Amino acid sequence: MKYIIDTHAFIWYAVGDARVSSKVIGVLESDIEKFISIVSIWEMAIKVNIGHLEFKNSFDDVVSNQIDLLNYRILNINLEHLFKLSTLELHHRDPFDRLIISQALVEKIPIISVDEKFDKYGIERIW
């Protein structure tokens, strides 16, 4: 089994937020293959830069440490993801989430997310 972690889930786990379910913690701390989209890292970088997201440590350290700690693989954007994005219905308006949805659909990988809007795309989602 493989999973893509949504941006908020990555952040919440990294900072020890109680909103992360025990099921998600079990998956993240297991040997299951886990991906973080480059889209999520890009989104966090923008939010840190404009002051909408702060970590106790530097952004670089938090992201690098979490990737190492949980053995995340980076899921880069490719043309197939963008082609899929161009055909998505507008159930979800967030451009970052829409690209992650496209990646999940193309790669056939479930998403770790609290966001129920993802369900409208026929994606397997856990929380």
C-alpha positions in Angstrom: 0.0 0.0 0.0 1.1 3.6 -0.7 -0.2 6.9 0.5 0.1 10.6 -0.3 0.0 12.9 2.7 -2.0 16.1 2.3 -0.3 19.3 3.4 -2.2 19.9 6.6 -1.7 16.3 7.7 2.1 16.7 7.2 2.1 19.9 9.2 -0.2 18.6 12.0 1.9 15.4 12.4 5.2 17.4 12.4 4.0 19.8 15.2 2.3 17.1 17.2 -1.2 18.4 16.7 -3.9 16.3 18.5 -6.1 16.4 15.4 -4.1 13.6 13.7 -6.0 10.4 14.2 -4.5 7.3 15.7 -5.1 5.5 12.4 -3.1 8.1 10.5 -0.3 8.0 13.1 -0.2 4.2 12.7 0.2 4.6 8.9 2.8 7.3 9.1 4.9 5.5 11.6 4.7 2.2 9.7 6.9 0.9 6.8 4.1 1.6 4.3 5.4 3.6 1.3 4.5 7.3 1.9 4.8 10.2 -0.5 4.7 13.9 0.1 3.9 15.9 -3.1 6.3 18.6 -4.1 3.1 20.6 -4.3 2.7 20.4 -0.4 6.3 21.5 0.1 5.7 24.4 -2.3 2.5 25.4 -0.5 4.2 25.4 2.9 7.1 27.4 1.6 4.7 30.1 0.3 2.8 30.1 3.6 6.0 30.4 5.6 7.2 33.2 3.4 4.0 35.3 3.7 3.7 34.7 7.4 0.7 32.3 7.4 2.7 29.3 8.7 5.4 29.2 11.4 7.4 26.4 12.9 9.6 26.3 16.0 12.5 25.3 13.9 13.4 26.5 10.4 11.1 25.4 7.5 14.1 23.6 5.9 14.8 21.6 9.1 11.2 20.7 9.8 10.6 19.4 6.2 13.9 17.6 5.9 13.6 16.0 9.4 10.1 14.8 8.7 11.0 13.4 5.3 14.0 11.5 6.9 12.0 10.5 10.0 9.1 8.9 8.2 10.9 7.9 5.0 8.7 10.0 2.7 9.4 9.9 -1.0 8.9 13.1 -2.9 6.2 13.0 -5.6 7.1 15.4 -8.3 4.7 16.9 -10.8 4.7 15.5 -14.3 2.7 16.2 -17.4 0.2 13.5 -16.8 -0.7 15.1 -13.5 -1.2 18.4 -15.2 -3.3 16.8 -18.0 -5.5 15.2 -15.4 -5.8 18.6 -13.5 -7.1 20.2 -16.7 -10.1 17.8 -16.6 -11.0 17.8 -12.9 -14.4 19.0 -11.9 -14.4 22.0 -9.6 -15.5 20.3 -6.4 -12.4 21.7 -4.7 -11.2 25.2 -5.5 -7.8 25.1 -3.7 -5.1 24.9 -6.5 -2.7 23.0 -4.3 -5.2 20.4 -3.3 -6.5 20.1 -6.9 -3.0 19.2 -8.0 -2.5 16.7 -5.2 -5.9 15.2 -6.2 -4.7 14.9 -9.8 -1.5 13.2 -8.6 -3.5 10.7 -6.5 -5.8 9.9 -9.4 -3.0 9.4 -11.9 -0.8 7.4 -9.6 -3.8 5.5 -8.0 -2.6 6.3 -4.5 -4.9 7.0 -1.6 -4.6 10.3 0.3 -4.1 11.0 4.0 -6.4 14.0 4.6 -9.2 15.3 6.8 -10.6 17.1 3.8 -13.9 15.4 2.8 -14.0 17.3 -0.5 -11.4 14.9 -1.8 -14.1 12.1 -1.6 -16.0 13.8 -4.5 -13.2 12.7 -6.8 -13.4 9.0 -6.1 -10.1 9.0 -4.3 -9.6 6.6 -1.3 -9.0 8.9 1.7 -8.1 7.9 5.2 -8.3 9.9 8.4 
